């Protein structure tokens, strides 16, 4: 079952994928967050600029909390994280999942309780694991066999760490092949089909300092139907039943990840959250009853569905030109702040703000300023035919996977005459912290 954002008529249709606070004053600007004009934000802070509607973030956190009573809801920080976001999520009662030491330290130094944080990652560095143990992270999700011995050694014989195992249930789901992570032919997790998941679990049970808290899976991103999650529940409960038979093991937690699809343009489908919650709970109860197991605590990890619709990117037009049959509108950002269209063909619906145009709409391709032919932000966008340099374009649903993953940029080293010298130093966590200036 899906929810469709229908483009009905008038303002409601035009603003259906914008934050709920968005208003359209008569002079042509858009205002968000209780009346803050986007054009004024652009003039004050410059462009490109990302605008995050705090009320939208908080409301979406509450929607998840209300839809899944009794479940643990973790905000997936890989979608977007800053100190303020961690603070809002904490105040709304959600936990956090992180994928790097940078995200983890940022959250904890903001005051987020480490016991409510889960560490993910298919290739955790020694620093990631050491930071997780030093700060007391609640759970570490094991993603590969090598992590088991490495984590056990880091914990030490007298230590203790709760872990989960990320299993691959063999389900293809998601909006594009590059964001489908539930199949056996990608880099994440351990397969149920080939026995690697069961083998890793047996190894974890042989490490007394590691406590196996449950199973984890993540099917992919931009999933708009409930069925893949129901299939995942059945397959994971099947694995839990086999573990109970073989080891007498009763796992208290089951994490279904996130990947909940949202609408980027009016008329697109979005996952029906109410139906998801109702049907997943029913499927889990039924599967556990059939297997003779107690129902584990459900964990879900929405990221995009919380941050995405709350974010707006604002760009300034630098040039407009016609090449063949295509009108190219070039802006002052691009794939450096939004790689998603280049990576997997995401389509956005930008609109002119800051002035009211009476020109008829015309089809245009909004492109970035970077020296790559793939630097396209929005193909086949409907913009006024008189769009011109200096205009402002606002792009809705820009809160997730644009400015994400707090991993510092690497250094640059020059070599000559048998010597190496540093040209550009490694970006540190302190560099990232110094940019993050507000709550």
C-alpha positions as CSV (number, residue, x, y, z in Angstrom):
1,X,0.0,0.0,0.0
2,X,1.4,3.4,-0.9
3,X,0.5,7.0,-0.3
4,X,0.3,9.1,-3.4
5,X,0.9,12.9,-3.2
6,X,-1.8,13.9,-5.7
7,X,-1.4,17.2,-7.5
8,X,-4.9,18.4,-7.2
9,X,-5.3,22.1,-7.9
10,X,-3.9,25.5,-6.8
11,X,-1.5,26.1,-4.0
12,X,-2.0,22.8,-2.2
13,X,-0.8,21.0,-5.3
14,X,2.2,23.2,-5.9
15,X,3.3,22.9,-2.3
16,X,2.5,19.2,-1.7
17,X,6.1,18.2,-1.3
18,X,7.2,21.3,0.6
19,X,7.3,21.5,4.5
20,X,3.9,21.8,6.0
21,X,4.8,25.4,7.2
22,X,5.3,26.6,3.6
23,X,3.2,29.6,2.5
24,X,3.1,31.4,-0.8
25,X,2.8,35.2,-0.4
26,X,1.4,37.1,-3.4
27,X,4.8,38.7,-4.3
28,X,6.2,35.4,-5.6
29,X,8.4,34.4,-2.7
30,X,7.9,31.3,-0.6
31,X,8.1,31.4,3.2
32,X,8.7,28.6,5.6
33,X,9.1,28.0,9.4
34,X,6.4,30.4,10.5
35,X,6.9,33.1,7.8
36,X,10.6,33.2,7.0
37,X,11.0,34.2,3.3
38,X,13.4,31.9,1.4
39,X,14.7,34.9,-0.6
40,X,15.6,36.7,2.5
41,X,17.5,33.6,3.8
42,X,19.4,33.6,0.5
43,X,20.3,37.3,0.7
44,X,21.4,37.0,4.3
45,X,23.4,33.8,4.1
46,X,24.4,33.6,0.5
47,X,23.8,30.8,-1.9
48,X,23.8,27.9,-2.2
49,X,22.1,27.6,1.2
50,X,20.2,24.7,2.8
51,X,17.1,25.6,4.9
52,X,15.9,23.0,7.5
53,X,12.4,23.4,8.9
54,X,12.7,22.4,12.6
55,X,9.0,21.9,13.1
56,X,8.8,19.6,10.1
57,X,11.7,17.5,11.6
58,X,10.1,17.3,15.0
59,X,6.6,16.5,13.6
60,X,8.0,13.6,11.5
61,X,9.8,12.2,14.6
62,X,6.5,12.3,16.5
63,X,4.7,10.7,13.6
64,X,7.1,7.7,13.7
65,X,6.9,7.5,17.5
66,X,3.1,7.4,17.4
67,X,2.9,5.0,14.5
68,X,5.2,2.5,16.2
69,X,4.3,2.4,19.9
70,X,6.5,0.1,21.9
71,X,9.1,0.0,19.1
72,X,12.5,1.8,19.2
73,X,12.8,4.4,16.5
74,X,16.4,5.4,15.6
75,X,17.0,8.4,13.3
76,X,19.5,7.4,10.6
77,X,22.1,10.1,10.9
78,X,23.7,9.2,7.6
79,X,20.8,11.1,6.0
80,X,21.9,14.4,7.6
81,X,23.5,15.2,11.0
82,X,24.5,18.4,12.8
83,X,24.4,19.3,16.4
84,X,20.9,20.8,16.2
85,X,19.5,17.7,14.4
86,X,20.9,15.5,17.1
87,X,19.4,17.8,19.8
88,X,15.9,17.8,18.1
89,X,15.9,14.0,17.6
90,X,16.9,13.5,21.3
91,X,14.2,15.8,22.6
92,X,11.6,14.0,20.5
93,X,12.5,10.7,22.1
94,X,14.2,8.9,19.2
95,X,17.5,7.1,19.3
96,X,20.3,7.5,16.7
97,X,22.2,5.3,14.3
98,X,25.6,6.5,13.1
99,X,28.1,5.3,10.5
100,X,31.3,6.9,11.6
101,X,33.3,8.1,14.5
102,X,32.6,11.7,13.3
103,X,28.9,11.3,13.6
104,X,29.2,9.5,16.9
105,X,31.4,12.1,18.5
106,X,29.3,14.9,17.2
107,X,26.2,13.4,18.7
108,X,27.7,12.5,22.1
109,X,29.5,15.9,22.5
110,X,26.1,17.5,21.8
111,X,24.7,15.6,24.8
112,X,23.0,12.7,23.0
113,X,22.9,9.6,25.3
114,X,25.5,7.1,23.9
115,X,23.4,4.2,25.1
116,X,20.7,5.2,22.6
117,X,23.1,5.2,19.7
118,X,23.8,2.3,17.3
119,X,27.0,2.1,15.2
120,X,26.6,0.9,11.6
121,X,29.0,0.6,8.7
122,X,30.2,-2.0,6.2
123,X,33.8,-1.0,6.7
124,X,34.3,0.3,10.2
125,X,37.7,1.6,10.9
126,X,39.7,0.8,14.1
127,X,39.0,4.4,15.1
128,X,35.2,3.9,14.6
129,X,35.2,0.9,16.9
130,X,37.6,2.4,19.5
131,X,35.4,5.6,19.6
132,X,32.2,3.5,20.0
133,X,33.7,1.6,23.0
134,X,35.3,4.7,24.5
135,X,32.0,6.6,24.4
136,X,29.8,3.7,25.5
137,X,27.7,3.2,22.4
138,X,24.6,1.1,22.9
139,X,25.0,-1.4,20.1
140,X,27.4,-2.2,17.3
141,X,26.0,-3.8,14.2
142,X,28.4,-6.5,12.9
143,X,28.6,-6.3,9.1
144,X,31.4,-8.7,8.3
145,X,33.2,-11.6,9.9
146,X,36.4,-9.7,10.4
147,X,34.7,-7.3,12.8
148,X,33.9,-10.0,15.3
149,X,37.5,-10.8,16.3
150,X,38.5,-7.1,16.0
151,X,35.7,-5.9,18.2
152,X,36.1,-8.7,20.8
153,X,39.8,-7.8,21.0
154,X,39.1,-4.1,21.5
155,X,36.5,-4.9,24.2
156,X,39.0,-7.1,26.1
157,X,38.3,-10.2,28.2
158,X,36.7,-8.3,31.0
159,X,34.6,-5.9,28.8
160,X,31.1,-6.1,27.5
161,X,29.4,-4.8,24.3
162,X,26.0,-5.4,22.8
163,X,26.0,-6.3,19.1
164,X,23.6,-7.0,16.3
165,X,24.3,-8.9,13.1
166,X,23.3,-7.3,9.8
167,X,21.8,-10.1,7.7
168,X,21.0,-10.0,4.0
169,X,17.5,-11.5,3.5
170,X,17.8,-11.8,-0.3
171,X,15.1,-9.2,-1.1
172,X,15.3,-6.7,-4.0
173,X,13.6,-3.5,-3.0
174,X,14.3,0.2,-3.5
175,X,14.0,3.0,-6.0
176,X,17.2,2.3,-8.0
177,X,19.6,-0.6,-8.2
178,X,22.3,1.5,-6.6
179,X,20.3,1.9,-3.4
180,X,19.0,-1.7,-3.1
181,X,20.9,-3.3,-0.2
182,X,18.8,-6.4,0.7
183,X,20.2,-8.6,-2.1
184,X,23.1,-11.0,-1.9
185,X,25.2,-9.2,-4.5
186,X,26.2,-6.0,-2.7
187,X,28.6,-4.9,-0.1
188,X,26.4,-4.8,3.1
189,X,25.7,-7.5,5.6
190,X,25.9,-11.3,5.8
191,X,23.7,-13.6,3.6
192,X,21.1,-15.9,5.1
193,X,21.1,-17.9,1.9
194,X,24.7,-19.0,1.8
195,X,25.0,-19.5,5.6
196,X,27.4,-16.7,6.3
197,X,25.0,-15.0,8.7
198,X,24.5,-18.2,10.8
199,X,28.3,-18.8,10.8
200,X,29.0,-15.3,12.0
201,X,26.4,-15.6,14.8
202,X,28.0,-18.9,16.0
203,X,31.3,-17.1,16.2
204,X,29.8,-14.2,18.2
205,X,28.3,-16.7,20.6
206,X,31.8,-17.9,21.2
207,X,32.9,-14.5,22.4
208,X,31.6,-14.0,25.9
209,X,32.3,-10.3,26.0
210,X,30.0,-9.8,23.0
211,X,26.2,-10.0,23.7
212,X,24.1,-10.7,20.7
213,X,21.0,-8.5,21.1
214,X,19.3,-9.2,17.8
215,X,19.2,-9.3,14.0
216,X,19.4,-6.3,11.7
217,X,18.6,-5.8,8.0
218,X,18.2,-2.9,5.7
219,X,16.5,-3.6,2.4
220,X,17.4,-0.4,0.5
221,X,16.1,3.1,0.0
222,X,13.0,4.8,-1.5
223,X,10.8,1.7,-0.9
224,X,7.2,2.6,-1.4
225,X,5.4,-0.7,-0.8
226,X,4.9,-2.6,2.4
227,X,5.4,-6.1,1.0
228,X,9.2,-6.2,1.1
229,X,9.2,-5.5,4.8
230,X,6.7,-8.4,5.4
231,X,8.9,-10.8,3.5
232,X,11.9,-9.6,5.5
233,X,10.1,-10.3,8.8
234,X,9.3,-13.8,7.7
235,X,12.8,-14.6,6.7
236,X,14.4,-13.0,9.7
237,X,12.0,-14.8,12.1
238,X,12.9,-18.0,10.2
239,X,16.5,-17.5,11.0
240,X,15.7,-16.7,14.6
241,X,13.8,-20.0,14.8
242,X,16.8,-21.9,13.5
243,X,19.1,-20.2,15.9
244,X,16.8,-21.2,18.7
245,X,16.8,-24.8,17.6
246,X,20.6,-24.9,17.2
247,X,21.8,-22.8,20.1
248,X,18.7,-22.3,22.4
249,X,19.0,-18.7,21.6
250,X,16.1,-16.2,22.0
251,X,16.9,-12.8,20.6
252,X,15.2,-9.9,22.1
253,X,15.5,-7.4,19.2
254,X,14.7,-7.3,15.5
255,X,15.8,-4.2,13.5
256,X,14.1,-3.8,10.0
257,X,16.2,-0.7,9.1
258,X,14.6,2.1,7.2
259,X,14.5,3.0,3.5
260,X,11.0,4.4,3.7
261,X,10.2,6.1,0.4
262,X,9.1,9.8,0.2
263,X,7.7,11.9,-2.7
264,X,10.2,14.3,-4.3
265,X,7.7,15.7,-6.8
266,X,3.9,16.1,-6.7
267,X,2.1,13.0,-7.7
268,X,4.9,10.6,-6.7
269,X,4.3,7.7,-4.4
270,X,5.4,7.6,-0.7
271,X,5.4,4.7,1.7
272,X,2.2,4.5,3.8
273,X,3.6,4.6,7.3
274,X,0.3,3.7,9.0
275,X,-0.1,0.6,6.9
276,X,3.6,-0.3,7.4
277,X,3.3,-0.2,11.1
278,X,0.1,-2.1,11.3
279,X,1.1,-4.9,8.9
280,X,4.6,-5.3,10.2
281,X,3.4,-5.7,13.8
282,X,0.8,-8.2,12.7
283,X,3.3,-10.2,10.5
284,X,5.9,-10.3,13.3
285,X,3.4,-11.5,15.9
286,X,2.1,-14.2,13.5
287,X,5.5,-15.4,12.4
288,X,6.7,-15.6,16.0
289,X,3.6,-17.5,17.1
290,X,4.2,-20.0,14.3
291,X,7.8,-20.4,15.3
292,X,7.0,-20.6,19.0
293,X,9.1,-17.6,19.8
294,X,8.4,-14.5,21.9
295,X,7.9,-11.4,19.9
296,X,11.2,-9.4,19.9
297,X,11.2,-5.6,20.3
298,X,11.0,-4.0,16.9
299,X,13.5,-1.4,15.8
300,X,13.2,0.9,12.8
301,X,15.7,3.4,11.4
302,X,14.1,6.2,9.3
303,X,16.4,8.8,8.0
304,X,15.4,10.2,4.6
305,X,11.7,10.2,5.7
306,X,12.4,12.5,8.6
307,X,15.1,14.8,7.2
308,X,14.3,14.8,3.5
309,X,11.0,16.7,3.3
310,X,12.2,19.2,6.0
311,X,15.0,20.5,3.8
312,X,15.1,23.1,1.0
313,X,18.1,24.0,-1.1
314,X,18.3,27.5,-2.5
315,X,20.5,28.3,-5.5
316,X,21.2,31.4,-7.6
317,X,21.1,31.2,-11.4
318,X,24.4,32.0,-13.0
319,X,23.6,31.5,-16.6
320,X,20.8,30.5,-19.0
321,X,21.5,29.2,-22.5
322,X,19.9,27.1,-25.2
323,X,21.8,24.2,-26.8
324,X,19.9,22.4,-29.5
325,X,16.5,21.8,-28.1
326,X,17.5,22.1,-24.4
327,X,17.5,25.1,-22.2
328,X,20.2,24.9,-19.6
329,X,19.8,26.9,-16.3
330,X,23.1,26.8,-14.5
331,X,23.2,27.5,-10.7
332,X,26.0,28.1,-8.2
333,X,25.9,24.7,-6.6
334,X,25.6,21.2,-8.0
335,X,27.0,17.7,-7.4
336,X,29.4,19.0,-4.6
337,X,26.4,19.6,-2.4
338,X,23.9,17.2,-4.0
339,X,25.4,14.1,-5.7
340,X,22.2,12.1,-5.8
341,X,21.0,13.0,-9.4
342,X,24.4,12.0,-10.8
343,X,24.6,8.8,-8.7
344,X,21.2,7.4,-9.3
345,X,19.0,9.7,-11.4
346,X,16.9,11.4,-8.7
347,X,14.4,13.9,-10.1
348,X,13.6,17.2,-8.3
349,X,11.0,19.9,-8.8
350,X,12.7,23.3,-8.4
351,X,10.8,26.5,-8.6
352,X,11.5,30.2,-9.0
353,X,11.4,32.3,-5.8
354,X,12.0,35.9,-5.0
355,X,9.9,37.4,-7.8
356,X,6.6,36.6,-9.5
357,X,6.9,35.8,-13.2
358,X,4.0,36.1,-15.6
359,X,5.8,34.1,-18.3
360,X,4.5,30.8,-19.4
361,X,6.2,27.7,-17.9
362,X,8.9,26.1,-20.1
363,X,10.9,22.9,-19.9
364,X,14.5,23.4,-18.7
365,X,17.4,21.4,-17.3
366,X,18.9,22.8,-14.1
367,X,22.6,22.0,-14.0
368,X,25.4,22.7,-11.5
369,X,28.7,24.6,-12.0
370,X,31.1,21.6,-11.8
371,X,33.1,20.3,-14.8
372,X,31.1,17.1,-15.2
373,X,28.5,16.4,-17.8
374,X,26.6,14.5,-15.2
375,X,26.3,17.5,-12.9
376,X,22.5,17.8,-13.4
377,X,20.3,18.8,-10.5
378,X,16.9,18.6,-12.3
379,X,16.2,17.4,-15.8
380,X,12.9,18.5,-17.5
381,X,12.0,21.1,-14.8
382,X,9.1,23.4,-15.4
383,X,10.3,27.0,-14.9
384,X,9.1,30.3,-16.2
385,X,10.4,31.0,-19.7
386,X,11.9,34.3,-18.5
387,X,14.2,32.7,-15.9
388,X,17.5,34.7,-16.0
389,X,20.8,35.1,-14.2
390,X,20.4,36.4,-10.7
391,X,17.1,34.6,-10.1
392,X,16.7,32.3,-7.1
393,X,15.6,28.6,-7.5
394,X,14.4,26.6,-4.5
395,X,14.5,22.8,-4.5
396,X,12.2,21.0,-2.0
397,X,12.8,17.6,-0.3
398,X,16.5,18.4,0.0
399,X,17.1,17.5,3.6
400,X,18.6,14.0,3.1
401,X,21.8,12.6,1.5
402,X,23.0,16.0,0.2
403,X,25.3,17.1,3.1
404,X,25.8,13.7,4.7
405,X,28.3,11.4,6.2
406,X,30.7,13.2,8.5
407,X,33.9,11.7,7.2
408,X,36.8,14.2,6.9
409,X,38.4,14.9,3.5
410,X,41.8,13.2,3.0
411,X,45.1,15.0,2.8
412,X,47.1,15.8,-0.3
413,X,50.8,14.9,-0.3
414,X,53.5,15.9,-2.9
415,X,56.5,13.8,-3.5
416,X,59.8,14.8,-5.1
417,X,63.5,13.7,-4.8
418,X,62.7,10.9,-2.4
419,X,60.7,13.2,0.0
420,X,57.1,13.6,0.8
421,X,55.5,16.8,2.0
422,X,52.0,17.8,3.1
423,X,50.2,20.2,0.8
424,X,46.7,20.0,2.2
425,X,46.1,18.5,5.7
426,X,43.5,16.0,6.6
427,X,40.2,17.5,7.6
428,X,39.7,16.7,11.3
429,X,36.7,16.2,13.4
430,X,37.6,19.5,15.0
431,X,37.2,21.2,11.6
432,X,33.8,19.7,11.3
433,X,32.8,20.8,14.8
434,X,34.0,24.4,14.2
435,X,31.6,24.7,11.3
436,X,28.7,23.4,13.3
437,X,27.9,26.6,15.3
438,X,24.3,26.4,16.5
439,X,21.6,24.5,18.2
